[in-house]
């Protein structure tokens, strides 16, 4: 019996992306088989935590699958995947550094107190997030939610809301500026 993926292995990335855009599950599996291990090793070299490296690779392929309708626009898939991975690793390292500084400061401040730093993190983040969301206009909040919570591509958001991609980008930029201002970790550290 022939392996159904074997026909897909011979296809170029561009051909597989075109098939993926038409919801071809085998094309997605072929792309995963082609790049997942390579991405994992890159992630593990930069972030030597097995579960983190695996999570990052999974997240990249989730993004690719969610944006499959626009996948045909990707000219160099390997470069796109590596760029996504690099950005995720940088975000992860930044988050880890912030948490380390935050926990260090918490341990200094509460040397005699038995506070749970994890719960404090959640309260501070949730409070800052809610305050920032309250400052956003209705449209800005809607665009931000679609972009950052539902992780939709800007083009998809623009089509759903019947606005330009530039308008979506501007709303996301405005929302992120307000978020950064409201959730300023440097003040609490």
VEXKE-230762 format. One line per 5 residues: number of its first residue (from 0); their letters; for each residue x, z, y of N, C-alpha, C. Coordinates in pm, 1 decimal, always signed. Layout:
# VEXKE-230762
NUM	A	X Z Y X Z Y X Z Y; ...
# end
This chain:
# VEXKE-230762
0	XXXXX	+84.5 +0.0 -118.2 +0.0 +0.0 +0.0 +88.4 +0.0 +123.6; +58.2 -85.5 +217.6 +139.5 -98.2 +338.1 +110.6 +14.5 +435.8; +213.6 +53.7 +507.5 +201.4 +157.2 +609.8 +140.2 +94.4 +735.5; +24.8 +145.0 +782.7 -39.5 +84.6 +899.6 +46.1 +91.3 +1026.0; +134.2 +191.1 +1034.4 +220.1 +201.7 +1152.7 +331.3 +98.6 +1152.9
5	XXXXX	+360.7 +42.3 +1035.8 +472.6 -50.8 +1024.7 +455.9 -171.6 +1116.9; +335.2 -224.6 +1129.2 +311.4 -337.6 +1219.6 +335.3 -297.2 +1364.5; +305.2 -173.5 +1397.2 +320.0 -125.8 +1534.2 +465.8 -99.2 +1570.4; +545.0 -63.8 +1473.0 +686.0 -33.0 +1497.3 +759.4 -154.4 +1553.3; +717.7 -272.1 +1514.3 +782.8 -395.9 +1559.3 +743.2 -434.8 +1701.5
10	XXXXX	+638.4 -376.7 +1753.5 +589.5 -413.1 +1886.8 +675.9 -349.9 +1995.7; +679.5 -415.0 +2111.4 +753.7 -361.2 +2225.3 +672.8 -248.2 +2288.6; +738.2 -171.2 +2373.4 +668.3 -64.9 +2445.3 +552.2 -121.8 +2525.5; +575.5 -233.2 +2590.8 +472.5 -294.9 +2675.1 +350.3 -333.0 +2591.5; +374.0 -390.0 +2473.1 +262.8 -427.2 +2385.8 +186.6 -303.0 +2339.4
15	XXXXX	+261.1 -199.3 +2305.7 +196.7 -75.3 +2262.0 +117.0 -11.1 +2374.8; +170.0 -17.0 +2496.6 +96.8 +39.1 +2611.4 -32.0 -38.5 +2636.7; -27.4 -168.8 +2619.2 -148.9 -249.0 +2635.5 -252.8 -211.5 +2529.9; -207.2 -193.1 +2406.9 -298.7 -150.7 +2300.7 -353.4 -10.4 +2328.3; -265.7 +76.8 +2376.5 -307.0 +213.1 +2409.1 -413.0 +213.2 +2518.4
20	XXXXX	-397.6 +126.0 +2615.7 -496.2 +116.1 +2724.3 -633.6 +78.4 +2670.7; -636.4 +17.1 +2553.5 -763.1 -19.3 +2488.1 -798.0 +80.1 +2376.8; -746.3 +201.5 +2391.2 -777.8 +314.0 +2301.0 -733.4 +293.2 +2156.6; -624.2 +225.4 +2137.3 -570.5 +204.3 +2003.2 -488.3 +326.7 +1963.3; -543.0 +404.8 +1872.9 -479.5 +530.1 +1829.9 -346.2 +506.4 +1759.8
25	XXXXX	-336.8 +398.6 +1683.4 -212.5 +367.9 +1613.0 -99.7 +336.6 +1711.0; -132.4 +273.8 +1822.7 -31.2 +244.4 +1924.6 +23.7 +375.2 +1980.9; -65.2 +471.7 +2004.5 -21.6 +602.1 +2054.3 +69.9 +669.9 +1951.9; +31.7 +665.2 +1826.1 +113.6 +726.7 +1720.4 +250.6 +660.0 +1711.2; +251.9 +527.9 +1728.1 +379.8 +455.4 +1722.8 +470.0 +496.2 +1838.3
30	XXXXX	+412.4 +511.2 +1958.7 +491.5 +554.5 +2074.4 +542.7 +696.7 +2053.8; +458.0 +780.8 +2000.5 +498.5 +918.9 +1972.9 +614.5 +920.2 +1873.4; +599.5 +843.5 +1765.8 +705.0 +837.4 +1663.8 +835.2 +782.8 +1721.5; +823.0 +692.2 +1816.1 +940.6 +628.1 +1874.8 +1016.4 +722.3 +1968.8; +946.9 +807.1 +2042.3 +1011.8 +882.6 +2150.5 +1010.0 +1034.6 +2138.7
35	XXXXX	+922.9 +1092.6 +2057.8 +906.3 +1238.8 +2057.3 +1034.8 +1312.9 +2022.6; +1102.1 +1270.9 +1917.8 +1223.2 +1341.1 +1875.0 +1332.3 +1332.1 +1982.2; +1347.3 +1215.0 +2039.6 +1446.6 +1193.4 +2145.3 +1418.9 +1285.9 +2265.3; +1291.7 +1293.2 +2305.1 +1254.1 +1379.5 +2417.7 +1276.7 +1526.7 +2384.1; +1246.5 +1563.3 +2260.0 +1266.1 +1701.8 +2218.3 +1413.4 +1742.3 +2232.6
40	XXXXX	+1503.6 +1657.6 +2187.6 +1645.7 +1691.6 +2194.4 +1693.7 +1702.9 +2339.1; +1644.0 +1616.8 +2425.9 +1680.3 +1625.8 +2567.9 +1626.7 +1756.9 +2625.1; +1501.9 +1788.4 +2594.3 +1440.4 +1911.7 +2645.0 +1513.6 +2034.7 +2592.5; +1548.8 +2033.1 +2464.9 +1614.8 +2148.9 +2405.6 +1754.8 +2169.6 +2461.5; +1824.3 +2060.6 +2496.2 +1957.5 +2075.0 +2557.6 +1947.7 +2143.5 +2693.9
45	XXXXX	+1844.4 +2112.0 +2769.5 +1829.8 +2169.3 +2903.3 +1760.9 +2305.1 +2901.5; +1674.9 +2325.3 +2803.9 +1593.9 +2446.5 +2796.6 +1592.6 +2490.7 +2649.8; +1697.2 +2562.2 +2605.4 +1715.1 +2588.9 +2462.6 +1616.6 +2691.3 +2404.2; +1491.6 +2664.8 +2419.7 +1386.6 +2745.1 +2358.9 +1298.4 +2648.1 +2280.4; +1297.7 +2660.2 +2149.8 +1228.4 +2564.8 +2063.6 +1083.5 +2544.3 +2105.3
50	XXXXX	+1010.0 +2652.8 +2124.6 +867.5 +2639.3 +2157.3 +847.4 +2573.6 +2293.1; +934.1 +2602.2 +2389.7 +921.7 +2539.9 +2521.8 +948.4 +2389.6 +2513.5; +1053.7 +2352.9 +2441.9 +1087.7 +2210.8 +2427.6 +973.6 +2136.2 +2358.7; +918.7 +2195.5 +2253.5 +806.2 +2132.0 +2183.5 +685.4 +2119.9 +2275.7; +655.7 +2225.5 +2350.8 +542.0 +2222.6 +2442.7 +557.6 +2113.9 +2548.5
55	XXXXX	+678.2 +2100.1 +2602.2 +701.8 +1998.4 +2704.8 +679.6 +1858.3 +2649.5; +728.5 +1832.6 +2530.9 +710.3 +1700.4 +2469.2 +561.4 +1674.3 +2445.5; +491.8 +1774.0 +2394.4 +348.1 +1757.4 +2371.9 +276.0 +1728.9 +2503.9; +313.1 +1801.7 +2608.0 +248.2 +1783.8 +2738.5 +270.9 +1643.1 +2793.5; +389.5 +1589.1 +2774.2 +418.3 +1453.2 +2820.7 +327.4 +1352.8 +2750.5
60	XXXXX	+312.8 +1367.7 +2620.6 +228.9 +1273.0 +2547.5 +80.8 +1294.3 +2577.2; +42.7 +1415.9 +2610.0 -95.3 +1439.2 +2654.7 -118.3 +1365.7 +2785.9; -23.6 +1374.1 +2878.4 -35.3 +1301.9 +3004.9 -43.6 +1151.8 +2981.9; +40.7 +1101.1 +2893.9 +38.5 +958.0 +2863.4 -97.4 +918.8 +2807.5; -150.0 +998.5 +2715.9 -278.4 +966.1 +2654.8 -391.9 +974.0 +2756.8
65	XXXXX	-390.7 +1077.4 +2838.1 -496.9 +1090.8 +2939.4 -493.6 +975.7 +3039.9; -374.1 +927.5 +3070.0 -361.0 +817.7 +3164.9 -350.0 +682.1 +3097.5; -396.4 +674.1 +2973.3 -377.8 +551.3 +2895.0 -438.7 +427.7 +2960.4; -545.9 +444.0 +3036.6 -608.4 +328.8 +3101.9 -512.2 +264.2 +3201.6; -424.2 +343.6 +3260.2 -327.8 +292.3 +3357.7 -188.5 +274.8 +3298.2
70	XXXXX	-175.3 +295.3 +3168.6 -44.3 +291.0 +3104.2 +21.9 +154.0 +3114.3; -58.1 +50.0 +3126.9 +0.0 -84.9 +3135.6 +82.1 -101.5 +3263.0; +63.1 -14.0 +3359.8 +139.4 -19.7 +3485.4 +281.1 +34.8 +3470.2; +310.6 +99.8 +3359.2 +443.6 +156.5 +3336.3 +537.1 +43.9 +3294.0; +639.0 +18.6 +3374.3 +732.7 -90.0 +3344.9 +837.7 -51.8 +3241.4
75	XXXXX	+889.6 +69.3 +3251.7 +994.1 +115.8 +3160.0 +948.7 +250.5 +3103.9; +889.2 +246.5 +2986.1 +829.5 +367.3 +2928.8 +933.0 +476.7 +2905.3; +1048.3 +442.3 +2853.2 +1151.6 +543.0 +2826.7 +1190.2 +614.3 +2956.2; +1210.7 +538.1 +3062.8 +1245.3 +597.7 +3192.2 +1131.2 +685.2 +3243.5; +1007.5 +640.1 +3225.3 +890.1 +717.0 +3269.4 +883.0 +849.4 +3193.1
80	XXXXX	+900.6 +843.6 +3062.3 +895.8 +965.0 +2979.8 +1006.5 +1062.7 +3018.6; +1126.8 +1010.7 +3039.3 +1238.9 +1097.1 +3077.5 +1218.5 +1156.4 +3216.3; +1161.0 +1080.6 +3308.2 +1132.6 +1133.3 +3442.6 +1028.8 +1244.9 +3434.7; +925.2 +1224.4 +3354.4 +824.7 +1329.7 +3334.9 +889.3 +1454.7 +3276.3; +973.4 +1433.8 +3177.2 +1040.4 +1546.1 +3112.7 +1130.0 +1619.8 +3211.9
85	XXXXX	+1207.2 +1544.9 +3290.4 +1294.9 +1607.7 +3389.3 +1213.7 +1693.2 +3485.8; +1102.2 +1640.1 +3536.1 +1018.9 +1715.4 +3629.5 +960.7 +1840.4 +3564.5; +917.7 +1828.3 +3441.0 +862.3 +1944.8 +3371.2 +968.7 +2051.7 +3347.2; +1088.9 +2007.7 +3311.3 +1198.3 +2103.4 +3289.3 +1232.3 +2174.7 +3419.7; +1241.6 +2099.1 +3528.9 +1270.4 +2161.9 +3658.9 +1162.5 +2261.6 +3697.0
90	XXXXX	+1036.7 +2225.6 +3675.7 +927.0 +2318.5 +3705.2 +935.6 +2442.5 +3618.0; +967.0 +2423.3 +3491.9 +978.1 +2536.5 +3399.3 +1092.9 +2628.9 +3440.8; +1207.8 +2571.3 +3472.9 +1322.8 +2652.2 +3515.5 +1292.1 +2726.0 +3645.3; +1225.5 +2658.2 +3737.2 +1187.9 +2721.3 +3864.3 +1093.4 +2838.2 +3837.6; +995.3 +2816.3 +3753.3 +899.5 +2921.8 +3721.2 +969.2 +3039.9 +3654.0
95	XXXXX	+1060.3 +3009.7 +3561.6 +1134.1 +3117.3 +3494.3 +1218.2 +3196.2 +3593.4; +1282.2 +3126.6 +3688.1 +1365.1 +3193.9 +3788.2 +1278.4 +3282.6 +3877.6; +1164.4 +3232.7 +3917.8 +1073.7 +3311.1 +4002.2 +1027.1 +3435.3 +3927.3; +990.0 +3418.2 +3800.9 +944.3 +3533.7 +3721.9 +1056.0 +3635.7 +3702.6; +1176.9 +3588.1 +3677.9 +1289.0 +3681.1 +3662.8 +1310.7 +3762.5 +3790.3
100	XXXXX	+1314.1 +3694.4 +3904.5 +1332.9 +3765.3 +4032.1 +1217.3 +3860.7 +4057.3; +1098.7 +3813.6 +4027.9 +979.9 +3894.3 +4050.9 +981.8 +4020.5 +3963.7; +1013.6 +4004.3 +3836.4 +1017.0 +4119.7 +3746.2 +1131.4 +4215.1 +3780.4; +1241.8 +4161.7 +3824.2 +1353.2 +4245.2 +3866.2 +1311.8 +4331.0 +3985.9; +1247.4 +4269.7 +4082.3 +1201.4 +4343.9 +4200.3 +1095.3 +4446.0 +4161.2
105	XXXXX	+1005.3 +4407.8 +4072.8 +902.9 +4502.7 +4027.2 +966.3 +4622.9 +3958.7; +1066.9 +4598.7 +3877.0 +1130.7 +4710.7 +3807.1 +1203.4 +4801.8 +3905.5; +1258.0 +4742.2 +4011.3 +1322.6 +4825.0 +4114.7 +1220.2 +4910.3 +4188.1; +1107.0 +4847.6 +4225.5 +1005.1 +4918.0 +4304.5 +931.4 +5023.8 +4224.4; +911.0 +4996.7 +4097.3 +831.0 +5090.4 +4018.7 +914.7 +5158.2 +3910.8
110	XXXXX	+1031.8 +5206.0 +3948.1 +1121.3 +5270.4 +3851.3 +1051.5 +5386.8 +3781.2; +968.5 +5459.7 +3852.8 +899.8 +5574.3 +3793.2 +757.1 +5543.8 +3753.4; +709.9 +5422.5 +3775.5 +571.0 +5387.0 +3746.5 +564.0 +5303.7 +3618.7; +455.1 +5316.4 +3547.9 +436.7 +5240.0 +3423.4 +340.2 +5124.8 +3448.9; +380.6 +5029.9 +3531.1 +295.9 +4914.3 +3560.7 +329.3 +4800.4 +3465.4
115	XXXXX	+229.2 +4723.2 +3430.7 +248.7 +4605.9 +3345.2 +277.7 +4486.3 +3435.6; +403.9 +4436.3 +3438.0 +438.8 +4326.0 +3526.6 +357.1 +4199.6 +3500.5; +317.3 +4176.7 +3377.5 +237.7 +4058.6 +3346.2 +103.5 +4061.3 +3415.6; +39.4 +4177.6 +3417.5 -89.2 +4189.2 +3485.2 -71.9 +4180.5 +3635.6; +36.4 +4234.8 +3687.7 +61.2 +4225.0 +3831.4 +78.3 +4079.2 +3871.4
120	XXXXX	+155.3 +4004.1 +3791.8 +172.9 +3861.1 +3816.8 +38.5 +3791.8 +3826.4; -47.4 +3818.6 +3730.4 -176.1 +3752.8 +3725.1 -260.9 +3787.9 +3846.6; -262.3 +3913.9 +3885.0 -342.2 +3955.4 +4001.5 -291.8 +3888.4 +4129.4; -160.8 +3887.2 +4148.2 -102.8 +3827.5 +4268.6 -130.5 +3678.1 +4272.3; -106.4 +3610.9 +4161.0 -128.8 +3466.7 +4155.7 -276.1 +3432.3 +4175.3
125	XXXXX	-363.1 +3503.4 +4105.9 -506.7 +3475.0 +4115.7 -557.4 +3499.0 +4257.4; -513.2 +3606.3 +4318.0 -554.3 +3637.1 +4454.8 -507.3 +3528.8 +4551.8; -381.3 +3491.1 +4540.7 -327.4 +3386.2 +4627.0 -395.1 +3252.7 +4602.9; -420.4 +3220.8 +4476.7 -485.6 +3094.5 +4442.4 -626.8 +3089.8 +4500.2; -703.1 +3197.7 +4482.3 -840.2 +3201.0 +4533.5 -842.1 +3192.3 +4686.3
130	XXXXX	-748.9 +3260.9 +4752.2 -742.0 +3255.0 +4898.3 -709.9 +3113.8 +4944.6; -619.2 +3048.0 +4875.1 -582.6 +2910.7 +4911.7 -699.5 +2816.3 +4886.6; -767.3 +2830.7 +4773.9 -881.4 +2743.3 +4742.7 -992.2 +2758.9 +4847.3; -1009.3 +2881.3 +4896.5 -1112.5 +2905.3 +4997.6 -1080.8 +2834.6 +5129.0; -953.7 +2810.5 +5155.0 -913.0 +2743.9 +5278.9 -928.5 +2592.3 +5272.5
135	XXXXX	-942.9 +2537.8 +5153.1 -951.3 +2392.9 +5137.8 -1090.9 +2341.6 +5172.3; -1094.8 +2221.6 +5225.7 -1224.3 +2158.0 +5248.8 -1285.5 +2126.0 +5113.0; -1413.6 +2097.4 +5110.9 -1481.7 +2067.1 +4985.3 -1416.1 +1948.4 +4915.0; -1388.6 +1840.4 +4988.7 -1328.0 +1721.2 +4929.1 -1186.6 +1751.4 +4880.8; -1111.5 +1825.7 +4960.9 -974.1 +1859.3 +4925.6 -971.9 +1944.2 +4797.8
140	XXXXX	-1063.6 +2039.8 +4789.0 -1073.9 +2126.1 +4671.0 -1111.2 +2041.9 +4547.9; -1202.8 +1947.2 +4566.7 -1245.9 +1860.1 +4457.7 -1129.3 +1774.0 +4408.0; -1055.9 +1713.8 +4500.1 -942.1 +1629.5 +4463.8 -833.6 +1712.4 +4396.8; -804.5 +1830.0 +4452.2 -702.2 +1917.1 +4394.5 -738.9 +1957.4 +4251.5; -863.7 +1992.7 +4229.5 -909.8 +2032.7 +4096.9 -895.7 +1916.7 +3997.7
145	XXXXX	-935.8 +1797.4 +4039.1 -923.0 +1681.1 +3950.4 -776.9 +1650.0 +3921.5; -691.5 +1666.9 +4021.8 -550.1 +1632.5 +4006.8 -472.7 +1737.8 +3929.0; -486.2 +1862.7 +3967.0 -399.9 +1965.9 +3910.3 -461.9 +2044.6 +3795.8; -593.6 +2057.4 +3793.0 -657.2 +2131.7 +3684.8 -693.3 +2036.4 +3570.2; -760.9 +1925.5 +3604.5 -799.5 +1828.7 +3501.5 -690.1 +1726.9 +3474.3
150	XXXXX	-584.8 +1727.6 +3556.5 -465.9 +1643.0 +3539.7 -497.6 +1494.0 +3532.6; -590.5 +1450.5 +3615.3 -622.9 +1308.1 +3620.5 -524.3 +1236.1 +3711.7; -491.7 +1111.3 +3680.5 -404.0 +1033.3 +3769.2 -474.3 +1004.1 +3902.0; -395.8 +986.2 +4007.4 -451.4 +961.3 +4140.1 -543.9 +840.5 +4141.4; -507.0 +736.5 +4068.8 -589.6 +615.2 +4066.0 -727.6 +644.6 +4008.0
155	XXXXX	-732.0 +723.8 +3902.7 -859.9 +758.9 +3840.3 -944.9 +842.3 +3935.1; -881.7 +935.9 +4003.6 -952.8 +1019.7 +4101.3 -1010.1 +931.7 +4211.9; -927.6 +839.6 +4262.0 -971.8 +749.9 +4369.6 -1093.0 +668.8 +4325.3; -1090.6 +619.0 +4202.3 -1204.0 +541.6 +4150.9 -1328.1 +628.1 +4137.4; -1311.5 +750.2 +4086.7 -1425.7 +840.3 +4068.5 -1490.5 +877.0 +4201.5
160	XXXXX	-1406.2 +900.6 +4302.6 -1457.5 +946.4 +4431.7 -1480.8 +831.8 +4530.5; -1448.5 +710.2 +4485.7 -1466.4 +591.7 +4568.9 -1389.0 +602.4 +4701.4; -1261.3 +641.5 +4689.2 -1170.5 +648.9 +4803.5 -1040.2 +579.7 +4764.6; -950.9 +563.6 +4861.3 -823.1 +499.5 +4831.9 -727.8 +598.2 +4763.0; -629.4 +543.4 +4693.9 -527.2 +626.2 +4629.5 -451.4 +705.3 +4735.9
165	XXXXX	-426.7 +642.6 +4851.6 -357.1 +711.1 +4962.1 -436.1 +833.0 +5008.0; -569.1 +820.5 +5013.6 -653.3 +933.7 +5054.9 -640.5 +1048.2 +4954.2; -636.0 +1014.6 +4826.7 -619.2 +1116.0 +4722.1 -483.8 +1184.2 +4738.6; -378.2 +1104.4 +4758.0 -243.9 +1160.1 +4775.3 -238.5 +1253.8 +4895.1; -303.6 +1215.2 +5002.9 -303.4 +1298.8 +5123.8 -374.9 +1431.7 +5098.0
170	XXXXX	-488.5 +1425.7 +5028.2 -562.9 +1548.3 +4998.6 -481.8 +1641.3 +4908.1; -414.0 +1585.4 +4809.0 -332.0 +1667.0 +4719.2 -216.6 +1729.8 +4797.1; -153.5 +1651.2 +4883.4 -43.5 +1702.9 +4965.8 -91.2 +1817.8 +5053.3; -206.6 +1800.2 +5117.4 -262.3 +1907.1 +5202.0 -291.8 +2032.0 +5119.7; -350.1 +2012.7 +5002.6 -383.5 +2127.3 +4916.8 -256.7 +2201.1 +4872.9
175	XXXXX	-153.8 +2126.1 +4834.6 -29.3 +2189.3 +4790.9 +39.0 +2264.4 +4904.7; +31.9 +2209.3 +5025.1 +90.8 +2276.9 +5140.8 +22.0 +2412.1 +5161.4; -109.3 +2414.3 +5152.8 -184.5 +2539.1 +5170.2 -155.0 +2634.7 +5054.6; -146.2 +2581.3 +4933.7 -115.0 +2665.6 +4817.2 +21.5 +2731.9 +4833.7; +120.6 +2652.6 +4874.0 +256.1 +2708.5 +4891.0 +256.3 +2818.8 +4996.6
180	XXXXX	+182.2 +2796.4 +5103.4 +176.9 +2894.9 +5211.3 +109.0 +3023.6 +5164.2; -0.7 +3009.3 +5091.6 -77.2 +3124.9 +5046.5 -7.0 +3199.1 +4933.5; +55.1 +3125.4 +4842.2 +122.0 +3187.6 +4728.2 +271.9 +3181.2 +4755.3; +314.3 +3254.3 +4851.4 +455.8 +3255.2 +4890.4 +525.2 +3366.4 +4815.0; +595.6 +3329.1 +4707.7 +663.5 +3427.5 +4623.0 +777.6 +3495.9 +4695.9
185	XXXX	+837.9 +3429.6 +4790.4 +953.2 +3487.8 +4859.1 +914.9 +3613.8 +4936.0; +790.3 +3619.9 +4986.2 +748.2 +3739.1 +5059.9 +729.0 +3858.0 +4965.9; +683.5 +3828.7 +4842.2 +656.9 +3938.9 +4750.6 +780.5 +3980.0 +4670.5; +891.2 +3905.7 +4689.4 +1011.9 +3937.5 +4613.0 +1114.4 +4002.1 +4700.9
# end
